[in-house]
């Protein structure tokens, strides 16, 4: 039985990632990878059911971190989380798949269409107040577990002008801005991608 009927998501071949230089954990040189990943010749949409079980592909997942002054947005994933393997985990990243139906049957994405997808994902999940800036600061790869083996994270750092943030989804609970010390104290309760990001936050600038 299909877990994700009629859902097609953006992937790259694992072989491309290996060719560009596979790594474990956080990579602070996203510019080494993004031009190739977002080259329409190198990415495609495939059924999510297949992608979740086939480590021959890496699903491209925007992973957005939100900073207000020197504090970072933390939340807990509710039990209805789309990724059941991450339910009840703490997180500092808002992430989601790039879905084909949002692109009017396009078969590939370039940088501009990727950016549109990221902005839409954030609007669906959070209400943000005031001006903000964002930039891509890192990539995440974690082949140590089944979830990580089929995903590749693109870390976006958002700097906010206001701490007024609310959730648009029941699965995003207990929103709060926490200091690095507070996050470090609960590191063991974070999902692995957030652990990798936490370890690198001081270097993100």
PyMOL commands that set and color helices and strands:
alter all, ss='L'
color gray80, all
select helices_A, chain A and resi 14-21+30-32+34-37+48-53+84-86+100-103+111-125+146-149+180-185+187-189+192-203
alter helices_A, ss='H'
color red, helices_A
select strands_A, chain A and resi 8-13+25-27+43-47+57-68+71-77+90-91+94-97+126-128+132-141+151-160+165-167+172-178
alter strands_A, ss='S'
color yellow, strands_A
deselect
rebuild
show_as cartoon
